[in-house]
Amino acid sequence: MCFDIRFLDELFPPEFAGYTAPKGYLWKVIYDPTRNEEDPGLFYGSLFRLLDILPTKDEVSPWPERIIFEHIQTGQRLSFIEGQPVYLNLPEEIVKRRLRNQKNKSIHNIQTSKVYMHSAIGIRCE
């Protein structure tokens, strides 16, 4: 029995364009710690929404430690270290803005705590 290998060319076109991801599915798993050798792992290559990736305030992260997601349009990377999301390559402008916001929040929290403390003991704040 002779088998014509050119038959396979019709089944698998040389240029597969792939499919477009559904709207919002922009985060691709580029490193999956559950992957070993030939086994692709549980998440490698899969697309997710940021809503699905980030845990809520009351939720513990379901992702394996050190998994890495990459935004398919911006190249921004996100990982999980000790159950907390960590952005790996944020532009410096965003990092500075976040630090500034944290500083402003901490100053605001100190000022409001002074107001509450003074009102609790009966001192007028001016």
N, C-alpha and C positions, 0 to 999 in steps of 0.2 A: 504494500500500500504506500503510495507516494502522497506527501502532503505539500501543498503549495504555500510557502511562507508569505507570499505577497497578499494572501487572504487576510493576514493579521494587520496589514497596513490600512485596510478599510475599517477595521474595528477600532484601531487606535491611531487617529490622525496625528501627524508629527507636531502640529502646533495646536495645543489645547489651550483655549483662551480662558478656561475656568468659568466660574460663576461669580456674579457680583454678590456681595454680602447684603443681607437685609439692612434696612435703614437703622443706623445707630450701632451696628455691630462693627466697631472700629478698633477694638483691642485684640491683638493676636498673641497667642502664647508662643514665645520664641525660645524659652528654656523651661523644660518640664523636669523637675527632680524625680518624678516617678518613672522617667524613661531610662531603660537600660539596654545597651547594645542595639540590637535590631528591633526591639519592642519600642513602638513610638510613644508609649506612655498614655496616661489618661487624657491629657489636655493639649499636647503638642500640636500646634498648627490650628487650633480651634479659635473661633472669633467670639468675643463677648462684648456686651455693653458695659460701660463704666458703672451703671446702675447695678449690674449683676456682680461686678468685681468687688466694689467697696462695701464693707460691712456697715450696717447701721450702728447707731450708738449702743444698742443693747445686744448686738450680735457679735459672736466670736468668729473670726475669719475661718472660712472652710477651706481655704487654699493651702496647699503644701508650702512649707518653709522654702524660701528662695526661688519660687516660681517667678518668671519674668514675663510681663506683658509689654507689647510694643504697639503704640498707636500707628495704624497703617498709613495715615496721612501726614502726621507731624514727626514721627519717629521718637516721640517721647516714650520713656520706659518707666514701668511701675513694677515694683516687687513687693514681697511681704517678708518682713524680718520680725521675728518674735510676735507674729500675729498682727502686726501693724503695717499699713500701706506706706511704702517709701518710694518717692519719685527719684529715679536714678540720674536723670540727665535734664533737670529743669534748667531753662535759660536763667542766667545770672540775674536778669531784671526781675523775674518772678520771685527768685529766692530773696532778693533784697526787699521786695514789696511785702512778702510774707513775714520776714523778720520785723519790718517796720510795723505791720499790723499787729503782730504779737506783742511788740513793745507797747504800742498804743493801748491794746486791750489790758495789759498788765497794769499800766498806769491808771487806766479808767477803773479797773477792779480795786486798786488800792484806794483811789479817791472815794469810790462808792462805799467801800468798807469803812472808811473813816467817818463818812456821813452817818452810816448805820450805827457805828459804835457811839458817836457823839449824841445821836438822837436817843439811843438806848439809855445813856447815863444822864441825859438832860442838859447837854451843852449845846449852845447855839453855834452852828457853823457859819462862818462868814467868808 
